[in-house]
Each structure stands twice: as C-alpha cells, then as structure tokens.
Amino acid sequence: MRTRTGDPNAGATLIVVTALALVVASSAATAVSGLTWTSVALAFGAFIAIGELIGINLPGDRVAAPLGVAGALGYALLEKFDGTPVQYGVAQVVTVVAAGTVLGAVPNIAVGRAPRLEVLARRILAVAFAAVLFRPLYNAGWLDGLSGWRLPALMLSIVALSGVLDVVLAALIRSSQRHMPFLATVRDEARAFVGIGAAIGATGVLIALAAEVMGYWALPVFAIPLLIAQFSFRRYSAIRATYSQTIHALSRVTEFGGYTERGHARRVNALALSVGREMGLAESELVDLEYAALMHDIGQLSLTDPIPGGATVVVAAAEQQRIAQLGAEVIRQTGVLDRVADIVEKQAEPYRVAGQPLDAGVPVASRIIRAVNAYDDLVGDSADIESQLGALEELRLVAGEAYDPRVVDVLSRVVERNSRLG
C-alpha cells in the first residue's frame, strides 16, 4: 500500500485538524460542565507541561515527550486518588492534556524551537483514544468488579491499543511526507515505538494505580525511572548524531582532494535516500544506505591520477570495481561499518551479466547507489530539466543489464517529482 497524494503534508494536516476539532469541542464541553477534581487536574496538567518542556529528539527525526505522555496516560486511566474514586469524562482529559501540552511548548517557542504540530496532535489523539476506552467504563461502574491483576491488565491493553493508534498516525504522516510505502512505514514506526513506548505506557499505568495510595507523590516518584531512561535515550541520540556528522565530514575528503565534484556525495546521498524510502527499505537499511552513499567514492583517494570530474561512470567496469573494493577496505578499517563496506564494495556490480543468473548477493542499497551515482555523474548540480531527462533515458536504455530496472523506475519518479517541486 502506498500513499498517493499531491500534498506531502496531507496526512499531517488531517491529523492536526482532527486533534484541533477535538480539543475545541472538549474545551467547550468542559467549560459548560465545569472542571471537576480541579487540584488533581492542575497537578497532572503541570506534570504534562514539564514533560513537554524537556522532550527529546530521537534518531529518525522523531520527537518524543516521554514524561508528558506518561502523565497524560496516567490521568486518562486514573481510577482513585488518595483512596477516593475520581469522576470526570473524556472531554476533561482532552482539555487538561491539551492545556498541559500547549503550556509546555510555549517556552520552546519563545527560544525559537517551534514544536511540530503533527506530533502534538498525535499525542493528544492517542491519549484521547485511551480515555475513550477507559473513562466511560469506569464512570459507569462497570470496572468495580475487577480485582487483582485484571484492572492493570485492562489498563495495559488500553495503553497498547493507544500505542498502535499512535504508530498508525505517525506512519500516515511519514509515508505522506517522504513518499514511503505505508506498510513499510508502519513497520519502522512500530520498531521505533517498542523500546521507549513500553517504558512510557508502563509508567502511565503505574502512576494511575499508585495515585490511589500515594496521591500527588505518585507523579514525581514514578517519573524518576522514566527520567533516567529518557536521559539514556538522549545520550544515545546524541551519539548517533555525532556519528552521522563525522561520516558527513569524512565524505567531503574526496571533494577537498579534487577527486570528486563539490556536492557530489551530498547529492548522491539525498537522492539515494529518496529512492530507498520509496522502495520500502527498513530504517536500519536506510542508515546503511546513507553512510554508503556518502562514502561511495572514498576508494578514489587511492588513485594516482584523479578521474576527470570524479565521474566513475566513464571509466571501465574493471576500474569501477577496483575503486569500490579499495573504498570497502578503507571503510572496514573502522571495525563497525562492515555492512556499509559490503554495500560500497558491490556498488560497481552490474545488475545482470549476460548468460548468468541474477546475483542475489548484491544488496539493494548497492543497486541504488550504482544508479544514482551514474545519474549524478551525468547531470551534476545542473537544474536543467532536459539534462536530467536525458540522463534518465541513458539509464533506461541499459536498465536490466547495467542497472536494476526497479531502481531506475523509482529514480525517474523521484527526479521528475523533485523537478516539479523545484
């Protein structure tokens, strides 16, 4: 299944509008009926705001507010507070969660870090869904007979379902914005959600259950483990970012040495990632593709005489393979990029050799880099549409032999779409 829309922000717009309509309706209903359990609502609202304020950036261009979401889920699932049953509806949950979320976003806006509206909307909708599944049942007294493990199990099930909704919404946004197959995007979002999502959901349930005995203390006490986990995620994200910056810096060595044209590695990387996303590569495969695309020409540093313009597409096949092998050897010296080295080593392999079966051992990422590199060697940084179409036609003429025809088809779509947007 693929998203087909002329507006890459259509999914995000739909989600933001839906959440906004829900917040407006809930706020109006709460204003009419009045806020109940006001001190509890204020405490949870403040907790959500703090969680939003100290949100984190995760790998894959994701933004999370673990503490805020855990507090919001805790408020949606709250049964008793200090031994007293609490009664409020879904509208009040949405109102308090939205108010806390917006309040926590204000300081970030003030320092120029505008929040992503679609992310805030997803959080509100996911928590609202949990509230819809829990609060009517609780308020009607249908959960009074649940004892022992049954109530926590129900809460965890509701949290899991709200997590599924959040994954689907995130996939809808990302697949639309990045032109990725929807099911492949769901897979990536689910994998990204599992680790931190489990910690957030479990903390939300613990807050809701512990508040019966601990009251307000349930919030700070159960925030501590999640804060520690959040710190670990923040460090991991920072390490990944530093690693990526180092790879990007190394990719420019061939440019500074005069072996490739300025911007070549960056263009190949951007175009290869677009092709990889549209072909449905997993997120881990896209990371390997990114690093391999950035360093695909590093083997040229071993050449005595640079290739004119760094265009490996014009040299003999044997020379292309030698450059690829030398580059792979350099990358393997890092000791941690073996998959990237394999991709770089096999980028010079033709799609099919006459009279021989297709080599299934060549990674799709290598096929992508081979075609994209050839395209950029032919076009460079030219924005001339005729040159771009001419280069694509050259690739099509030998697709099925030199280049993977699937890659060439997707590359053509990406280039044509970029030309229309440009």
Summary of the structure (lengths in Angstrom):
residues: 422
radius of gyration: 26.1
end to end distance: 26.8
largest distance: 81.5
contacts: 1401
relative contact order: 0.08
helix: 72%
strand: 3%
